[in-house]
Amino acid sequence: MTTDDDRIAYLEGEDREDLDPDDQRALDATRALLADPSLWEEPPAGLEADVVAAITAQVGSATIQANQERRVLDRRRVLAVAAAVLLVLAVGTAALRPWQNRGSSAQHFAMALNGTPLAAHATGTASLTRTDSGWHVALHATGLTRLDHGRYYQAWLKNAAGTLVPIGTFNNGPNVTLWAGVSPVDFPTLTVTIEAADGNQASSGRRVLLGTITR
């Protein structure tokens, strides 16, 4: 069972193999949000007091008092941890449900992926979040055999015309981080193929996972 300490440790960058898959997918979206450079911009005056007041209402004054005693943290770290705690408390609400698009700004998408005849037992989910660097893609895939010795998995985004854009390679799941320079609004289909390091950069067409964003 995933505890709040496990969730906070995962948000701070620790690898946790025993996380509940649903919690992990939600926390991956939270990690991407915390990686957004805008989070680290200098906050307006009074924001810290507002955040502290909000946390007080959620977790009680005892937790706030304990945090206040840890003055070794700088102001920005306090704000980041506060935001993470509020998001963890909101897990399970509509704001972090991995199967729903959040809001109308098209900054975050999620999809389910199904295995193909080449990998009938494979399944997965993908969370795509916009950042200043591009689209962060958190892929959770199970049922794929590990590939090595010049063989690997390649992930792609595809548009309605069939144009493929590579977004990263990996050897095995379950947790894979990919990056896309094109928007899933225009390239809504995600595929994973089996490839070989043979100098041919085109897709082999040997798909093992396939999913499309629904809007």
N, C-alpha and C positions, 0 to 999 in steps of 0.2 A: 504494500500500500504506500503510495507516495505521500510524504509528509510536507508540511510547509517549509521545513528546513531543507529538504531535498529540492523543492522547487526554487527556493532562493539561491541555493548553491549552484543549481543548473543555470539560472539567470546570470550568475556572476562568472560563468565560464567553465565550471567543472563538468566533466563528463560523468554522467550517471547512467549505468546500464540497466538499473532496476526501475526506471521511471515507468509509470503507467503510460501506454502509447497515446491515449487521448490527452493526458496532461502534457506529454512531450510535444505533441503537435501544437497545442495552445501556447506552450512556453517557447517553442521555436518562433512563433509569430511575435511573442513578446521580446525575444532576443533581437529580432530584426528591427522592432520599433526602437529599442534602446540603442541600436547601432546607428539610428538616424542622426546625422550631425546637428539637426535643429534642436534635439533634446539638450544639447550641451551649450546652446546659446545662453548668454547672460539673461537670467529671468528678470521680469519686472519687479520693482520694489513691492514687498508685501506677499509675493508668491510663496515664499518659504513658510510664512505664518499660516497662509491658507492651506497649504499641503499638510502641515502639522496638525491643524485643526481637523481636517478631513480624516486623517489617520486616527486621531484620538477618538472620533466617533465610531470607527470601525473596530479597532483592536484594543481600546481602553487606555487610560492614562498611564497605567503601569509600564506598558511597552514604550511609550513616548519618553517617560522618565529615564528608562534604561538607555534608550538611544541618546538622550541628551548628555548622559555621563560619558559617552564615547566621543570625546572632543578631538580625538586623533584624526577623525574623518574631516575632510574639507567640505565646504559648503556644497559644492557640486555633487560630491559622492552621497551626501545626505539626501539631496533631492532625487538622485537616481535610484537609491534604495527605496525611498518613499514611493516613487512612481511604480517600482517593481512590486512592492507589497500591495498597493492598490490594485494592480493588474492581476496578481495572484488571487486576491479576494474575489475578483470578478470572473475567474475561470468558471465556465459553465453557463455564463450569461451570453446574450446575443453578441456582445462586443468581441468575444474571443471564440465563438463557435467556428471550428475549422471548416464546416460544411456550408458556411454562408459568406457571401461577400459583405464586407463591412462598409456601411454607408453608401453614398452615391458618388464618391470622389474617384472610384476605380483605382485606388492605391493598393488594394490587397485583393488577391483572388485565391481560391482553393479548388482542388479537383480530386476526384478519385481516379485511380488507374487500374486497369484490368490486364491480366495476363493474356497472351496470345497462344496459339497452338505450340509455339516453340518453348513456352514457359507456362504451361497450363495452371500451375499452382502459384504463380507469382501474383502479387497484388501490391497496391501502394497508394499513397496520397502525396499531394504536392501542395505547398503553400508558397505563393509568389507575392513578394512585397517590394514596392518601389523604394529605392534609395537614390541618393545623389550619384552613386557610381553605376547604377543600373538596377535591374530587377534581381533581388536575392531570391533564390529558389531553394526551399528546404524540401528535399525528397525523402520520403520514408518508404522503403521498398523491402518486401520480404519474398522468400521463395525463389530467389535468384542464386544460381550456382556461382561461386567465386571464379573469376577469370584472371589468369596470369600468363606469363611467358609470351608477351606480345599480343594477347587478346584482352579486350576490355569492353566495358559498356559505354556507349555514347548517348547522351541525352540531346534532344532536339526540340525546338519549337517550330510549328508549321502553320502557315496561313491557309486561307481558303483556296489559293491558287496552287498549293502544293509546295511552295518554297520552304526549304528547310534551313534553319539557323542553328548551328551547334552551340550548346550552352554548357558543355563540360563532359568529362570522362571520369569513370570510377571502376573499381574492381568488384565491389560487393556492397550490399546494404548492411544494416537497415537504414542508417542515417547518412545522407549525402547532401553536401552543400554545392549548389551550382549557381552560375551567374548568367544572366541574359542581357544583351544590349538592345533587345527589341521588346516592345510592349506585348503582353499577353492579350491586350485588347485587339491587336492586329494579328497576333500569332497565337490563337487560343488552344491549339492542340499540342500536347506534349507526348513525345514518343521516346522510347529507349531501345537502342539496337545493339547487336553484338558486332564488334568491329575487330580488325586486326591491323597491326602496325606494318602495313604493306606499301605505304606511300600514296595510297588512294584516299583522298580526303572526302570523297562522296559517301553517302550512306550505303551500307551493304543491303539495306532493305530487310534485314533479319530482325524484325521487331519482337521484343519480349514484353513490353509494357506500352499501354496506350490509354490516354485520357484526354478529355476536352472540357474546358471551362464552360459552365452553363450560366447564362446571365438572364 
